[in-house]
Amino acid sequence: MEFNDIKIFVTVAKMESITKASEYLGYVQSHISKRIDKLEKELNCKLFKRTNRGVILLPKGEEFLSYSQNIISIMNEVEEHFKIKHDFFNIGTTQTLSHNYLSSLYLKKENHIFIRNIKELIQMYNQSFIDILILNRNIDNLTSKYTQTISEKICWIKSSYKKDNNFDKPIMISKDIDCPYRKRTIEYLNKYNKEKINNLIEVDNLDILIKLVEKNEAIAILPYKSIKLNNNLAPLKSYNLKDIEIYVYNNTKSNMNIDILNLLEN
């Protein structure tokens, strides 16, 4: 019985769907089905009842889920106690942080980077599918043993072709109501420019937001690092914006933590 199959089983059980679990874990659906079939053969019993809507745990599945969760918890403790080194790391983060800081990690085969929404990332981390979780917000309901923080400088960003510092372009924000850059934007406008609040434009894609700013069609609050990475962007003006905290969550200490902290600080 393979440990990864147990983790796959737990995910399918919690999501009540092989399709959703495959999307969540980044596997093809047929692979998930094969791993569940293998488990059922090894245990000599059916774990799930398949329905048109997904899957439902059978009594034996309920029993195995309890054992599986204990196994995952114990394995995490074993790895921590004996300081087992992984050959690879699963890293979960957001689109913005990946774009600005972690691009070099994609070149290393031992790293697997998962870009998901916050809710999915938290679930994956708590279920031990992600070794390291990097977010620009503090999360209370995490089982993290080690948490480190880095301050991220942010600023109003415009196109490098825009010569003035006027707020005469549409202001872009993320549709994610928990996005810290969105929150900083609304905080600033409430304090200094309330008439702009009702004219905010929401997008759910970072690339679209950056493209519109590059083309001098919009402005936005983004990490200062965005300017360093893109010659088509420039700071709108030197405003006093409070830094964003980046949180690095991990259940084990490793050299990978040091590598990531160096990337975030540079």
Residue frames as qw, qx, qy, qz and C-alpha x, y, z in Angstrom:
[[0.000, 0.889, 0.458, 0.000, 0.00, 0.00, 0.00],
 [0.463, 0.302, 0.006, 0.833, 1.52, 3.30, -1.08],
 [0.187, -0.472, -0.425, 0.750, 1.39, 6.37, 1.12],
 [0.101, 0.151, -0.266, -0.947, 0.48, 8.64, -1.78],
 [0.314, -0.305, -0.786, -0.437, -2.54, 6.44, -2.54],
 [0.299, -0.534, -0.683, 0.398, -3.75, 7.00, 1.02],
 [0.067, -0.398, -0.088, 0.911, -3.45, 10.77, 0.52],
 [0.210, -0.048, -0.591, -0.777, -5.36, 10.49, -2.76],
 [0.320, -0.432, -0.841, -0.067, -8.09, 8.47, -1.02],
 [0.201, -0.521, -0.491, 0.669, -8.48, 11.13, 1.70],
 [0.060, 0.256, -0.197, -0.944, -8.85, 13.86, -0.91],
 [0.300, -0.196, -0.743, -0.565, -11.49, 11.94, -2.87],
 [0.315, -0.480, -0.788, 0.224, -13.35, 11.19, 0.37],
 [0.132, -0.494, -0.317, 0.798, -13.39, 14.83, 1.44],
 [0.171, 0.274, -0.307, -0.895, -14.36, 16.17, -1.98],
 [0.617, 0.305, 0.646, -0.331, -16.83, 13.35, -2.67],
 [0.670, 0.715, 0.032, -0.198, -15.71, 13.41, -6.29],
 [0.794, -0.074, 0.348, 0.493, -12.94, 11.78, -8.32],
 [0.435, 0.711, 0.258, 0.489, -13.21, 14.57, -10.90],
 [0.196, -0.953, 0.052, -0.223, -12.77, 17.33, -8.32],
 [0.746, -0.559, 0.285, 0.224, -9.93, 15.45, -6.61],
 [0.763, 0.227, 0.313, 0.519, -8.07, 15.03, -9.92],
 [0.229, 0.839, 0.113, 0.480, -8.35, 18.76, -10.67],
 [0.483, -0.863, 0.099, -0.111, -7.35, 19.60, -7.11],
 [0.765, -0.451, 0.371, 0.272, -4.27, 17.35, -7.09],
 [0.200, 0.741, -0.464, -0.443, -3.21, 18.00, -10.67],
 [0.344, -0.121, 0.913, 0.183, -3.63, 14.37, -11.80],
 [0.423, 0.002, -0.585, -0.692, -5.65, 13.02, -14.70],
 [0.728, -0.212, 0.180, -0.626, -8.93, 11.45, -13.63],
 [0.907, 0.135, -0.383, -0.115, -7.98, 7.97, -14.84],
 [0.409, 0.363, -0.672, 0.499, -4.92, 7.99, -12.56],
 [0.377, -0.290, 0.473, -0.742, -7.06, 8.77, -9.49],
 [0.877, -0.012, -0.060, -0.477, -9.50, 6.00, -10.42],
 [0.784, 0.269, -0.546, 0.119, -6.68, 3.47, -10.83],
 [0.159, 0.361, -0.672, 0.627, -5.16, 4.34, -7.47],
 [0.600, -0.189, 0.339, -0.700, -8.53, 3.97, -5.72],
 [0.914, 0.126, -0.265, -0.279, -9.15, 0.64, -7.50],
 [0.566, 0.350, -0.664, 0.341, -5.71, -0.55, -6.34],
 [0.188, -0.319, 0.592, -0.716, -6.50, 0.38, -2.74],
 [0.790, -0.066, 0.117, -0.599, -9.83, -1.45, -2.87],
 [0.863, 0.218, -0.453, -0.044, -8.11, -4.59, -4.18],
 [0.344, 0.364, -0.686, 0.528, -5.45, -4.40, -1.48],
 [0.322, -0.185, 0.539, -0.756, -8.08, -3.95, 1.25],
 [0.103, -0.177, -0.963, -0.174, -10.39, -6.51, -0.34],
 [0.063, 0.653, 0.669, -0.350, -13.42, -4.25, 0.00],
 [0.216, 0.674, 0.375, 0.599, -15.22, -1.38, -1.70],
 [0.306, -0.250, -0.337, 0.855, -14.50, 2.05, -0.26],
 [0.209, 0.272, -0.015, -0.939, -16.84, 4.18, -2.35],
 [0.455, 0.537, 0.709, -0.040, -20.23, 3.99, -3.96],
 [0.172, -0.037, 0.403, 0.898, -20.14, 5.69, -7.37],
 [0.269, 0.695, 0.585, -0.319, -23.11, 7.96, -8.20],
 [0.439, 0.714, 0.343, 0.424, -24.01, 10.40, -10.97],
 [0.131, -0.975, 0.013, -0.176, -22.96, 13.24, -8.67],
 [0.076, 0.738, -0.621, 0.253, -19.67, 11.75, -7.49],
 [0.590, 0.031, -0.789, 0.165, -18.78, 9.22, -4.80],
 [0.605, -0.625, 0.096, -0.484, -20.09, 8.39, -1.34],
 [0.036, 0.442, -0.848, 0.290, -18.05, 6.66, 1.36],
 [0.781, -0.224, -0.531, -0.240, -19.25, 3.17, 2.20],
 [0.731, -0.672, 0.044, -0.111, -18.98, 1.87, 5.81],
 [0.877, -0.109, 0.078, 0.462, -15.56, 0.31, 5.10],
 [0.413, 0.605, 0.057, 0.679, -14.52, 3.59, 3.50],
 [0.366, -0.845, 0.019, -0.390, -15.49, 5.48, 6.65],
 [0.856, -0.477, 0.096, 0.171, -13.36, 3.09, 8.71],
 [0.773, 0.175, 0.122, 0.598, -10.40, 3.42, 6.35],
 [0.141, 0.823, 0.052, 0.547, -10.69, 7.23, 6.33],
 [0.570, -0.804, 0.107, -0.128, -10.12, 7.32, 10.09],
 [0.866, -0.232, 0.222, 0.384, -7.05, 5.10, 9.75],
 [0.601, 0.531, 0.182, 0.569, -5.79, 7.12, 6.77],
 [0.077, -0.912, 0.025, -0.401, -5.95, 10.42, 8.61],
 [0.715, -0.660, 0.221, 0.062, -4.02, 8.90, 11.51],
 [0.852, 0.091, 0.240, 0.457, -1.41, 7.46, 9.12],
 [0.378, 0.742, 0.085, 0.548, -0.87, 10.87, 7.48],
 [0.362, -0.887, 0.124, -0.258, -0.51, 12.52, 10.89],
 [0.840, -0.433, 0.262, 0.197, 1.97, 9.88, 12.08],
 [0.763, 0.341, 0.196, 0.512, 4.03, 10.09, 8.88],
 [0.122, 0.881, -0.022, 0.456, 4.30, 13.84, 9.30],
 [0.585, -0.768, 0.240, -0.101, 5.57, 13.31, 12.85],
 [0.904, -0.097, 0.259, 0.327, 8.07, 10.66, 11.68],
 [0.579, 0.611, 0.108, 0.529, 9.44, 12.94, 8.97],
 [0.137, -0.903, 0.128, -0.385, 9.81, 15.75, 11.46],
 [0.756, -0.608, 0.241, -0.001, 11.39, 13.63, 14.21],
 [0.828, -0.103, 0.371, 0.408, 13.96, 11.94, 11.94],
 [0.048, 0.765, -0.222, -0.603, 14.38, 15.04, 9.77],
 [0.671, 0.247, 0.640, 0.280, 13.73, 13.05, 6.61],
 [0.009, 0.493, -0.311, -0.813, 14.87, 14.92, 3.53],
 [0.693, 0.548, 0.402, -0.239, 12.52, 14.98, 0.57],
 [0.531, 0.042, 0.543, 0.649, 13.75, 14.48, -2.97],
 [0.053, 0.452, 0.437, 0.776, 11.18, 17.01, -4.08],
 [0.018, 0.310, 0.511, -0.801, 8.96, 19.70, -2.62],
 [0.037, 0.652, 0.665, 0.362, 5.36, 20.57, -3.33],
 [0.162, -0.207, -0.211, 0.942, 4.98, 24.32, -3.02],
 [0.071, 0.720, 0.673, 0.155, 1.62, 26.07, -2.98],
 [0.189, -0.349, -0.096, 0.913, 1.20, 29.77, -3.63],
 [0.380, 0.752, 0.376, -0.386, -0.86, 32.45, -5.36],
 [0.657, 0.628, 0.266, 0.323, -0.58, 33.70, -8.92],
 [0.066, 0.971, -0.126, 0.190, 0.96, 37.04, -7.92],
 [0.544, -0.695, 0.467, 0.061, 3.62, 35.59, -5.62],
 [0.836, 0.089, 0.466, 0.275, 4.56, 32.93, -8.14],
 [0.522, 0.783, 0.173, 0.291, 4.87, 35.54, -10.90],
 [0.020, -0.954, 0.201, -0.221, 6.99, 37.97, -8.87],
 [0.377, -0.719, 0.563, -0.151, 9.23, 35.71, -6.83],
 [0.735, -0.218, 0.638, -0.073, 9.21, 32.00, -7.64],
 [0.737, 0.596, -0.152, -0.280, 9.72, 31.73, -11.41],
 [0.220, 0.625, -0.749, 0.018, 13.25, 30.31, -11.00],
 [0.518, -0.202, 0.771, -0.311, 11.88, 27.36, -8.98],
 [0.837, 0.392, 0.138, -0.357, 10.06, 26.07, -12.08],
 [0.515, 0.658, -0.545, -0.069, 13.45, 25.23, -13.60],
 [0.107, -0.398, 0.871, -0.266, 14.25, 22.73, -10.85],
 [0.567, -0.074, -0.732, -0.371, 12.75, 19.27, -11.41],
 [0.320, -0.164, -0.833, 0.421, 12.56, 18.58, -7.69],
 [0.157, 0.232, 0.374, -0.884, 9.99, 21.34, -7.23],
 [0.014, -0.492, -0.786, -0.373, 6.28, 21.10, -7.97],
 [0.047, 0.118, 0.238, -0.963, 4.44, 24.41, -7.73],
 [0.007, 0.564, 0.819, 0.105, 0.67, 24.49, -7.31],
 [0.090, -0.048, -0.001, -0.995, -1.22, 27.69, -8.14],
 [0.221, -0.509, -0.824, -0.114, -4.69, 27.51, -6.59],
 [0.283, -0.728, -0.101, -0.616, -7.18, 29.73, -4.80],
 [0.122, -0.522, 0.609, -0.585, -6.62, 30.28, -1.08],
 [0.809, -0.201, 0.268, -0.483, -9.26, 27.81, 0.08],
 [0.952, 0.240, -0.188, -0.017, -7.82, 24.98, -2.01],
 [0.424, 0.572, -0.551, 0.435, -4.25, 25.77, -0.96],
 [0.395, -0.471, 0.536, -0.578, -5.19, 25.62, 2.72],
 [0.939, -0.034, 0.140, -0.313, -6.93, 22.27, 2.22],
 [0.833, 0.418, -0.325, 0.159, -3.94, 20.86, 0.33],
 [0.162, 0.590, -0.588, 0.529, -1.52, 22.06, 3.01],
 [0.589, -0.364, 0.465, -0.552, -3.58, 20.71, 5.91],
 [0.970, 0.091, 0.119, -0.191, -3.82, 17.37, 4.10],
 [0.568, -0.534, 0.526, 0.340, -0.03, 17.32, 3.58],
 [0.745, 0.519, 0.339, 0.246, -0.16, 17.47, -0.22],
 [0.304, 0.850, -0.132, 0.408, 1.81, 20.71, -0.01],
 [0.732, -0.166, -0.359, 0.555, 5.08, 20.86, 1.91],
 [0.262, -0.254, -0.135, 0.921, 5.49, 24.64, 1.85],
 [0.117, 0.793, 0.582, 0.141, 2.72, 27.21, 1.60],
 [0.302, -0.122, -0.001, 0.945, 3.46, 30.82, 0.63],
 [0.005, 0.772, 0.604, 0.197, 0.68, 33.39, 1.02],
 [0.176, 0.312, -0.108, 0.927, 0.40, 37.15, 1.36],
 [0.541, -0.517, -0.036, -0.663, -2.07, 36.88, 4.22],
 [0.120, -0.293, 0.839, -0.443, -2.14, 35.30, 7.67],
 [0.696, -0.166, -0.546, -0.436, -4.20, 32.12, 8.00],
 [0.468, -0.486, 0.512, -0.532, -5.33, 31.00, 11.46],
 [0.906, -0.060, 0.289, -0.305, -6.61, 27.49, 10.72],
 [0.653, 0.549, -0.522, 0.010, -3.30, 25.95, 9.62],
 [0.925, -0.371, 0.002, 0.083, -1.40, 23.03, 11.15],
 [0.555, 0.672, -0.295, 0.391, 1.91, 24.78, 10.50],
 [0.771, -0.481, -0.183, 0.374, 4.78, 24.25, 12.94],
 [0.463, -0.290, 0.133, 0.827, 7.05, 26.86, 11.36],
 [0.278, 0.871, 0.386, 0.121, 5.92, 30.24, 10.09],
 [0.454, -0.279, 0.097, 0.840, 8.24, 32.92, 8.74],
 [0.269, 0.879, 0.372, -0.129, 7.35, 36.34, 7.41],
 [0.457, 0.011, 0.267, 0.848, 8.83, 38.73, 4.88],
 [0.167, 0.721, 0.269, -0.617, 7.69, 42.33, 4.31],
 [0.482, 0.376, 0.583, 0.535, 6.70, 43.15, 0.74],
 [0.019, -0.411, -0.006, 0.911, 6.89, 46.72, -0.50],
 [0.348, 0.600, 0.698, 0.180, 3.88, 47.82, -2.58],
 [0.064, -0.381, 0.071, 0.920, 3.14, 50.94, -4.61],
 [0.577, 0.669, 0.256, -0.391, 0.80, 52.50, -7.14],
 [0.488, -0.153, 0.658, 0.554, 1.92, 51.28, -10.56],
 [0.493, 0.730, 0.072, -0.468, 1.45, 52.89, -13.97],
 [0.832, 0.460, 0.152, 0.269, 2.69, 52.37, -17.51],
 [0.566, -0.358, 0.145, 0.729, 6.25, 53.56, -18.07],
 [0.263, 0.409, 0.458, 0.744, 4.80, 55.56, -21.00],
 [0.242, -0.868, -0.404, -0.157, 2.63, 57.61, -18.63],
 [0.434, 0.400, -0.244, 0.770, 4.63, 60.76, -17.84],
 [0.295, -0.544, 0.172, -0.766, 2.36, 62.36, -15.23],
 [0.143, -0.001, -0.896, 0.420, 1.27, 61.12, -11.80],
 [0.494, -0.067, 0.055, -0.865, -2.45, 61.87, -12.14],
 [0.353, 0.132, 0.898, -0.227, -5.17, 59.41, -11.13],
 [0.481, 0.420, -0.113, -0.761, -6.83, 59.83, -14.53],
 [0.424, 0.181, -0.827, -0.322, -6.90, 56.14, -15.51],
 [0.833, -0.321, -0.235, -0.383, -9.28, 53.38, -14.39],
 [0.234, -0.552, 0.732, -0.323, -8.13, 51.62, -11.22],
 [0.757, 0.068, -0.609, -0.227, -7.85, 47.83, -11.40],
 [0.424, -0.441, 0.664, -0.429, -8.31, 45.44, -8.48],
 [0.149, 0.061, -0.983, -0.086, -8.61, 41.69, -8.02],
 [0.623, -0.336, -0.399, -0.583, -12.05, 40.08, -7.76],
 [0.649, -0.203, -0.667, 0.304, -10.76, 38.17, -4.72],
 [0.327, -0.856, -0.123, -0.380, -12.20, 40.12, -1.79],
 [0.771, -0.600, 0.056, 0.208, -9.37, 38.83, 0.45],
 [0.708, 0.426, -0.007, 0.563, -6.61, 39.99, -1.91],
 [0.468, -0.596, -0.205, 0.619, -4.29, 42.26, 0.15],
 [0.250, -0.003, 0.308, 0.918, -3.57, 44.54, -2.85],
 [0.191, -0.593, -0.595, -0.508, -7.31, 45.01, -3.33],
 [0.481, -0.720, -0.447, 0.224, -7.69, 45.83, 0.37],
 [0.435, -0.367, 0.005, 0.822, -4.84, 48.35, 0.26],
 [0.103, 0.286, 0.473, 0.827, -6.39, 49.99, -2.82],
 [0.324, -0.697, -0.552, -0.322, -9.79, 50.40, -1.17],
 [0.538, -0.615, -0.307, 0.488, -8.21, 51.61, 2.08],
 [0.359, -0.141, 0.161, 0.909, -6.25, 54.27, 0.21],
 [0.054, -0.408, -0.511, -0.754, -9.20, 55.46, -1.86],
 [0.420, -0.717, -0.555, -0.029, -11.49, 55.62, 1.20],
 [0.505, -0.579, -0.176, 0.615, -8.94, 57.85, 2.85],
 [0.245, -0.419, 0.236, 0.842, -7.81, 60.08, -0.03],
 [0.205, 0.183, -0.527, -0.804, -10.02, 59.68, -3.09],
 [0.439, 0.203, 0.775, -0.406, -13.50, 58.36, -2.25],
 [0.590, 0.537, -0.001, -0.602, -15.06, 59.35, -5.58],
 [0.344, 0.464, -0.760, -0.297, -12.95, 56.69, -7.29],
 [0.394, -0.119, 0.859, -0.303, -14.40, 53.83, -5.20],
 [0.690, 0.404, 0.446, -0.402, -17.44, 53.34, -7.41],
 [0.609, 0.702, -0.255, -0.266, -15.33, 53.20, -10.59],
 [0.362, -0.495, 0.785, 0.085, -13.04, 50.32, -9.66],
 [0.769, 0.337, -0.398, -0.370, -12.65, 47.59, -12.29],
 [0.705, -0.373, 0.586, -0.143, -12.38, 44.01, -11.05],
 [0.654, 0.456, -0.566, -0.210, -10.39, 41.29, -12.84],
 [0.892, -0.350, 0.260, -0.122, -9.59, 37.70, -11.87],
 [0.895, 0.247, 0.068, 0.365, -6.41, 37.35, -13.92],
 [0.447, -0.698, 0.126, 0.545, -3.08, 38.98, -13.06],
 [0.479, 0.041, 0.526, 0.701, -1.83, 38.92, -16.67],
 [0.129, 0.745, 0.524, 0.393, -4.85, 40.91, -17.86],
 [0.322, -0.907, -0.167, 0.214, -4.36, 43.48, -15.09],
 [0.509, -0.491, 0.316, 0.632, -0.69, 43.95, -15.92],
 [0.413, 0.324, 0.586, 0.617, -1.38, 44.16, -19.68],
 [0.006, 0.877, 0.427, 0.218, -3.89, 46.98, -19.17],
 [0.399, -0.845, 0.048, 0.352, -1.44, 48.89, -16.97],
 [0.573, -0.176, 0.469, 0.649, 1.37, 48.35, -19.50],
 [0.291, 0.503, 0.578, 0.573, -0.80, 49.76, -22.28],
 [0.058, -0.013, -0.184, 0.981, -1.46, 52.88, -20.18],
 [0.411, -0.397, -0.548, -0.611, -5.14, 52.01, -19.88],
 [0.703, -0.628, -0.290, -0.165, -5.22, 51.53, -16.10],
 [0.089, 0.591, -0.617, 0.511, -3.32, 51.88, -12.82],
 [0.850, -0.351, -0.368, -0.139, -3.16, 49.56, -9.80],
 [0.380, -0.715, 0.540, -0.229, -1.52, 48.86, -6.47],
 [0.955, 0.157, -0.250, 0.036, 0.90, 45.96, -6.87],
 [0.783, -0.466, 0.089, 0.402, 4.18, 44.72, -5.38],
 [0.024, 0.887, -0.320, -0.332, 7.14, 47.00, -6.08],
 [0.530, -0.251, 0.749, 0.308, 8.87, 43.87, -7.37],
 [0.618, 0.602, 0.505, 0.014, 6.56, 44.03, -10.42],
 [0.237, 0.949, -0.135, -0.160, 8.45, 47.12, -11.62],
 [0.326, -0.625, 0.672, 0.226, 11.82, 45.41, -11.29],
 [0.572, 0.067, 0.802, 0.159, 10.60, 42.55, -13.46],
 [0.426, 0.657, 0.581, 0.223, 8.90, 44.65, -16.14],
 [0.320, -0.131, 0.123, 0.930, 10.42, 47.68, -17.90],
 [0.096, -0.469, -0.540, -0.692, 6.94, 48.66, -19.14],
 [0.477, -0.748, -0.460, -0.042, 5.84, 49.45, -15.58],
 [0.296, 0.368, -0.309, 0.826, 6.79, 52.36, -13.33],
 [0.202, -0.460, -0.666, 0.552, 5.80, 53.73, -9.90],
 [0.057, 0.813, 0.468, 0.343, 2.95, 56.24, -10.17],
 [0.052, -0.791, 0.221, -0.568, 4.24, 58.33, -7.29],
 [0.366, 0.128, -0.767, 0.511, 5.88, 57.87, -3.92],
 [0.586, -0.529, -0.120, -0.602, 2.86, 57.28, -1.66],
 [0.166, -0.387, 0.782, -0.460, 3.10, 56.01, 1.90],
 [0.837, -0.071, -0.333, -0.428, 1.60, 52.54, 1.52],
 [0.620, -0.494, 0.562, -0.236, 1.92, 50.01, 4.32],
 [0.161, 0.378, -0.888, -0.208, 3.91, 46.88, 3.43],
 [0.891, -0.065, -0.197, -0.404, 2.22, 43.54, 2.84],
 [0.445, -0.491, 0.739, -0.121, 3.37, 40.58, 4.94],
 [0.728, 0.269, -0.569, -0.271, 4.27, 37.40, 3.06],
 [0.690, -0.417, 0.507, -0.304, 3.89, 34.24, 5.17],
 [0.523, 0.363, -0.761, -0.127, 5.90, 31.07, 4.55],
 [0.784, -0.320, 0.327, -0.420, 4.28, 28.08, 6.26],
 [0.587, 0.355, -0.727, -0.031, 6.05, 24.74, 6.66],
 [0.864, -0.444, -0.010, -0.235, 5.73, 21.70, 8.90],
 [0.898, -0.181, 0.061, 0.396, 9.40, 20.76, 8.63],
 [0.130, -0.866, 0.294, 0.383, 12.63, 22.75, 8.61],
 [0.831, 0.245, 0.362, 0.343, 14.60, 22.41, 5.37],
 [0.371, -0.273, 0.291, 0.839, 17.11, 24.17, 3.15],
 [0.147, 0.529, 0.637, 0.541, 14.25, 24.82, 0.74],
 [0.223, -0.873, -0.397, 0.173, 12.87, 27.30, 3.27],
 [0.394, -0.592, 0.164, 0.683, 16.13, 29.23, 3.11],
 [0.307, 0.124, 0.611, 0.719, 16.06, 29.24, -0.71],
 [0.007, -0.726, -0.621, -0.296, 12.50, 30.55, -0.76],
 [0.312, -0.847, -0.222, 0.368, 13.18, 33.25, 1.83],
 [0.395, -0.354, 0.346, 0.774, 16.15, 34.42, -0.25],
 [0.187, 0.384, 0.661, 0.616, 13.94, 34.63, -3.34],
 [0.155, -0.834, -0.526, -0.065, 11.30, 36.62, -1.47],
 [0.396, -0.761, -0.062, 0.510, 13.86, 39.03, -0.04],
 [0.392, -0.215, 0.443, 0.777, 15.63, 39.75, -3.35]]
